[in-house]
Amino acid sequence: MRLACVLCVCAALVGLDLWQRSPQPDEPRGVWPVPADHMPTTALVPRAGGQIPMPANTPAAHASTLLPLPADNTASLLAFWFAGSRESGPDVQIAASAFDRSRQQWSAARFVVNRHEAGVQLGFGLRRLGNPVAWRDADGRIHLFVVATGLGGWAAGRILHLRQVDGGQNFEQLTFAPVRVLPLSWLWNTSHLVRAMPLSLADGGMVLPVYFELSKKYPVALRFDAHGGFRGMVRMSQRGYLLQPTLLMRNETDWLALLRDNSAEKKLRAVQTLDGGLHWQDAPDPGLHNPDAAIAALALEPGLMLLAHNPRPDSRAVLDLSISSDGRQWRRLLTLAQGEGPSEYSYPSLAWADGSLWVSYTDQRRTIAWQRLDPADKR
C-alpha cells in the first residue's frame, strides 16, 4: 500500500512536470517594440557612447543586457551585467546601472544580486553567477533570469529566476528575491543557460530563448505568462552544436532564431517557427561568419531587423551592426568597435528606447561599453 502511494505521488509529480514543460495550446503572438507612429528609418547615426560605470574594485565585466523602461520612468533603460575580480570568480555579482533621462548619463553602478544572499533564500549554495537577462511583466515588475552554478562549470549551470520586490522606479532601492530555479530537466535542472533577451507577447507574457549545454548544445524556447509564471518549454532544433539563440519577429507568429555556432564551420545558424513558438524547425542559415560568439538581434518593425555580431570566423576583435529585411540576407550597416590581435568586443545587447537604438557590449572583459544610435531624421 505504501509503495503504491509512493508510485502515485511520483506519477503525479512526473505528470505535473511534463505539463509544465509542454507548450500551451493557444498560438502566442509577438508584439513589436516600436510604436507604429514612431517607426525609425534605416539610417542610424551614432550620437553618444562610452563606458557604463563599474562598481568599485571590480576589474572584470561581461555579458550585459539592456532593459527599456516606460516613458514615465526617470530612467530610459537599465543595464545589467556580471562583474567581479574575474569571470567565474567567487566574488562575482550581478551589477546594474540606470540611464537617467534628465541628466542623460548613467548612474553609479550597484550590485543587485549576490550569490550568498540568493543561496540563503533558496536554501542551497550557488557557486557562480552570470549572464543576466531582464524583463518587465504586465504589473511593471522587473524579472531577472541568471545563470547560477553549483558543482561544475558553466555546462552545469541552472537558470535562476528572480523578481523585483522593492524600489518601484527608484533605482537606488531596486532589490530582487529568488522565485526558484526553473524546472527544465530531471537532472537537478542543470545544463540549461540563458543569454538573449525575451520576445514580448500580445497577452503580456513572453518567450525566453535559452539553451542546453553539456555534451550536446541545442536551443530551447521557454514561455511565461503576463505575471512571470512558467508555462512550458520547446526544443528548437535537433542539431547538437547550437547555443545562445536570439529571437527575431518576421510577423506576429513567424519568428526566426539566430544562433551561435559551436561547430568547426563557425557560421551563424537559424531556426524558425510559423506558429508563435509552438513548433520549431531548422531554417536556411544566413551564411555569416560566427567565431563561436554570442549575438544580439532585434526586429523593430516588419522588414527592419538589426544584428550585432562578430563578423570574423576566428576573432572577437570586430563588432558589427548589420541590417536585414527578412532575417536571412544581411548587410553591414556600420562597425561598432574594432581592435587588433586579442582585442575583444563581444556579447552585445540591443534595445529600442526613447526613439533610439541602444547597444551595450563587453569591452576587453574589463568594462561594459555602450552606444546610442539615432535615426538620421531624428530631431
C-alpha positions in Angstrom: 0.0 0.0 0.0 2.8 2.4 0.9 4.7 1.6 -2.3 1.5 2.2 -4.3 1.1 5.6 -2.7 4.7 6.5 -3.4 4.3 5.4 -7.1 1.1 7.5 -7.4 2.8 10.6 -6.0 5.8 10.1 -8.3 3.5 9.7 -11.3 1.6 12.9 -10.3 4.9 14.8 -10.0 6.1 13.5 -13.3 2.8 14.4 -14.9 2.9 17.9 -13.5 6.5 18.3 -14.7 5.6 17.2 -18.2 2.6 19.6 -18.2 4.8 22.5 -17.1 7.3 21.7 -19.8 4.7 21.3 -22.6 3.6 24.2 -24.7 0.2 25.6 -24.1 -2.4 25.1 -26.9 -3.1 28.7 -27.9 -0.9 30.3 -30.5 1.3 33.0 -29.0 1.5 36.3 -30.9 4.5 38.6 -30.7 4.4 42.4 -30.4 6.7 44.9 -32.0 9.0 47.0 -29.7 8.4 50.3 -31.5 5.0 52.1 -31.7 3.5 52.2 -35.2 3.7 56.0 -35.3 7.4 56.1 -34.3 8.9 53.8 -36.9 12.6 54.5 -37.4 14.5 55.0 -40.7 17.1 52.5 -41.8 19.8 55.1 -41.4 21.2 55.1 -37.9 23.8 57.6 -36.8 26.0 57.2 -33.6 25.2 60.0 -31.2 26.6 59.1 -27.9 28.6 56.4 -26.2 31.3 55.4 -23.7 31.7 53.1 -20.7 29.0 52.2 -18.2 30.3 52.9 -14.7 31.7 49.9 -12.9 31.3 49.1 -9.2 34.4 49.9 -7.2 37.2 47.4 -7.2 35.7 45.2 -9.9 38.3 44.7 -12.7 36.2 42.3 -14.8 32.8 42.6 -16.5 30.9 40.6 -19.1 27.6 39.7 -20.7 25.5 42.8 -20.4 21.8 43.1 -21.1 19.6 46.2 -21.7 16.0 46.7 -20.4 14.0 49.6 -21.9 11.7 51.4 -19.4 8.4 53.2 -19.9 8.2 56.9 -20.7 7.1 57.9 -17.2 10.2 56.4 -15.6 13.1 58.6 -14.6 15.4 56.3 -16.5 15.4 55.4 -20.2 16.7 51.9 -19.6 18.6 49.7 -17.2 21.8 47.8 -17.9 22.6 44.5 -16.1 25.9 42.5 -16.3 28.1 40.3 -14.1 31.2 41.8 -12.6 34.0 40.8 -10.1 37.7 40.1 -9.9 37.4 37.6 -12.9 34.8 35.5 -14.7 33.6 32.7 -12.5 35.3 34.3 -9.5 33.7 33.7 -6.1 33.1 37.4 -5.7 31.2 37.8 -9.0 27.8 39.5 -8.6 25.1 40.9 -10.9 25.7 44.7 -11.4 23.3 47.3 -12.7 23.2 50.9 -13.8 20.3 53.2 -14.9 20.5 55.8 -17.7 18.9 59.0 -16.3 16.6 60.8 -18.7 17.1 64.2 -17.3 20.8 64.1 -16.8 21.5 62.0 -19.9 24.1 59.9 -18.1 24.5 56.5 -16.4 24.1 56.3 -12.7 26.8 54.8 -10.4 26.7 51.1 -10.7 25.5 48.9 -7.8 25.2 45.2 -7.2 21.6 43.9 -7.2 22.2 40.1 -6.9 24.6 38.4 -4.5 25.1 34.7 -4.7 25.4 34.2 -1.0 22.2 36.1 -0.2 20.4 34.3 -3.0 21.7 31.0 -1.8 20.3 31.6 1.7 16.9 32.5 0.3 16.9 29.4 -1.9 18.2 27.0 0.8 21.2 25.8 -1.2 24.5 27.3 -2.2 25.4 28.9 -5.5 29.0 28.8 -6.8 28.8 31.2 -9.8 26.6 33.8 -11.3 26.4 35.1 -14.9 24.5 36.1 -18.0 21.6 38.2 -16.5 18.6 38.7 -18.7 15.9 41.2 -17.7 12.1 41.5 -18.5 9.2 43.7 -17.2 5.9 41.9 -16.6 2.4 43.2 -17.0 2.5 44.6 -13.5 5.6 46.6 -14.1 7.8 44.3 -12.0 11.3 43.5 -13.3 12.3 39.9 -13.5 15.9 38.7 -13.8 17.0 35.3 -15.3 20.6 34.5 -14.3 22.9 31.5 -14.9 23.8 30.1 -11.5 26.0 27.1 -11.0 26.8 24.7 -8.1 29.4 22.0 -8.7 30.9 22.0 -12.2 31.5 24.8 -14.7 29.1 26.7 -17.0 27.8 23.4 -18.6 26.4 22.5 -15.2 24.5 25.9 -14.9 20.9 26.3 -13.9 18.6 29.3 -14.6 17.7 31.2 -11.5 14.5 33.3 -11.8 14.5 36.4 -9.6 11.7 39.0 -9.3 11.7 42.7 -8.2 10.5 43.1 -4.6 11.1 46.7 -3.8 12.2 50.0 -5.2 9.5 51.0 -7.7 11.0 53.5 -10.0 13.8 54.3 -7.6 16.9 52.6 -8.9 18.8 53.0 -5.7 16.2 50.9 -3.9 15.8 48.2 -6.5 16.1 44.8 -5.0 15.4 41.2 -6.2 14.5 38.0 -4.5 14.7 34.5 -6.0 11.5 32.9 -7.3 13.1 29.5 -8.0 15.4 27.6 -10.2 13.5 26.9 -13.4 12.4 23.3 -13.7 13.9 22.4 -17.0 15.5 18.9 -16.6 15.3 15.9 -14.4 19.0 16.1 -13.6 18.6 18.8 -10.9 17.7 21.3 -13.7 21.3 21.5 -14.7 22.9 22.4 -18.1 20.3 25.0 -19.1 21.6 28.5 -19.5 20.2 31.9 -20.6 21.8 34.8 -22.6 19.5 36.6 -25.0 16.5 38.9 -24.4 12.9 37.6 -24.5 10.3 38.2 -27.1 7.2 40.0 -25.8 3.8 38.6 -26.5 0.4 40.2 -27.0 -1.0 38.6 -23.9 1.6 40.3 -21.8 3.8 37.3 -21.4 7.0 36.4 -23.2 9.1 33.7 -24.8 12.6 33.4 -23.4 15.3 31.8 -25.6 17.7 29.5 -23.6 20.0 26.6 -24.4 21.1 23.3 -23.2 24.9 22.8 -22.9 26.6 19.6 -21.9 27.9 17.1 -24.3 25.4 18.5 -26.9 24.3 22.0 -27.3 20.8 22.9 -28.5 18.3 25.8 -28.2 15.1 25.8 -26.1 12.2 28.3 -26.0 10.5 28.9 -22.6 7.1 30.5 -22.3 6.0 32.7 -19.4 2.6 34.3 -18.7 2.0 38.0 -18.1 3.0 37.8 -14.4 6.1 35.7 -14.9 4.7 32.2 -14.4 6.5 29.5 -16.2 4.2 27.8 -18.8 6.2 25.4 -20.9 9.3 24.7 -22.9 10.0 23.5 -26.5 13.3 22.3 -28.0 14.0 24.4 -31.1 16.5 22.3 -33.1 17.7 18.7 -33.2 21.2 19.9 -34.2 23.7 19.4 -31.4 26.1 22.4 -31.8 23.8 25.4 -31.5 23.6 27.7 -28.5 22.6 31.2 -27.3 19.6 31.7 -29.6 18.3 35.3 -30.1 14.8 35.9 -31.5 13.6 37.9 -34.4 9.9 38.6 -35.4 9.0 38.4 -39.1 5.4 38.8 -38.2 3.3 38.1 -35.1 3.6 34.3 -35.4 6.5 33.8 -37.8 9.8 34.1 -35.9 13.4 33.4 -36.6 16.1 32.5 -34.0 19.7 33.2 -35.0 22.3 31.1 -33.1 25.9 30.9 -32.1 27.7 28.0 -33.8 29.9 25.7 -31.8 30.9 23.5 -34.8 34.1 23.7 -36.8 32.3 25.6 -39.6 31.8 28.7 -37.5 28.7 30.1 -39.3 25.6 31.8 -38.0 22.7 29.4 -37.8 18.9 29.8 -38.0 15.7 28.0 -36.9 12.2 29.1 -37.5 8.6 28.9 -36.1 5.4 29.7 -38.0 3.0 29.3 -35.1 4.4 31.6 -32.4 6.9 29.2 -31.0 4.7 26.1 -30.5 6.8 24.2 -33.1 10.3 24.9 -34.5 12.3 23.6 -37.5 15.8 24.3 -38.9 15.9 27.1 -41.4 18.4 28.1 -44.1 21.5 29.6 -42.5 22.3 33.2 -43.2 25.8 32.3 -44.1 27.5 34.9 -41.9 30.7 34.0 -40.0 30.4 33.4 -36.3 33.6 32.9 -34.1 31.6 30.8 -31.6 30.4 34.0 -30.0 27.1 35.5 -28.7 25.0 37.7 -31.0 22.1 40.1 -30.4 19.2 40.7 -32.8 16.2 43.0 -32.7 13.3 43.3 -35.1 11.9 46.9 -34.9 9.1 46.5 -37.4 8.1 44.3 -40.3 11.0 44.3 -42.7 13.5 46.0 -40.4 15.9 43.8 -38.4 19.2 44.6 -36.8 22.0 42.3 -35.8 25.1 43.0 -33.6 27.7 40.3 -34.2 31.4 39.5 -34.6 31.9 39.1 -38.4 35.2 37.2 -38.4 35.4 33.4 -38.0 38.4 33.4 -35.7 38.2 36.7 -33.7 36.1 38.9 -31.5 38.2 41.9 -32.3 35.4 43.5 -34.5 31.8 44.1 -33.6 29.5 45.0 -36.5 25.9 46.1 -36.7 24.1 44.6 -39.7 20.6 45.1 -41.2 18.1 42.9 -42.9 14.6 42.9 -44.3 13.9 39.2 -43.9 16.5 37.9 -41.3 18.2 35.8 -44.0 20.2 38.3 -46.1 22.2 40.7 -44.1 24.4 43.7 -45.0 26.8 45.6 -42.7 25.4 48.9 -41.6 28.4 50.1 -39.5 31.2 48.9 -37.3 30.5 49.4 -33.6 34.0 48.6 -32.3 37.3 47.4 -33.8 40.7 46.4 -32.4 43.7 44.3 -33.2 45.1 40.9 -32.1 43.5 39.6 -29.0 41.1 42.6 -28.6 37.6 41.6 -27.6 34.3 43.4 -28.2 31.6 40.7 -27.5 28.3 39.6 -26.1 26.2 42.6 -27.4 22.7 43.6 -26.3 20.2 45.7 -28.3 17.3 47.7 -27.1 15.0 50.5 -28.5 14.3 53.3 -26.1 13.4 57.0 -26.4 13.3 56.7 -30.2 16.9 55.4 -30.4 18.8 52.2 -30.8 20.9 51.4 -27.7 23.8 48.9 -27.8 25.9 47.5 -25.0 28.8 45.0 -25.2 31.8 43.7 -23.3 34.9 45.7 -23.8 38.1 43.6 -23.2 36.4 41.7 -20.4 37.1 44.7 -18.2 34.1 47.1 -18.8 30.8 47.4 -20.5 30.7 49.8 -23.4 27.5 51.4 -24.7 26.4 53.4 -27.8 23.2 55.2 -28.7 22.3 55.4 -32.4 19.6 57.8 -33.6 17.7 57.7 -36.9 19.2 60.2 -39.3 15.9 62.2 -39.3 15.6 62.4 -35.5 15.5 65.9 -34.1 
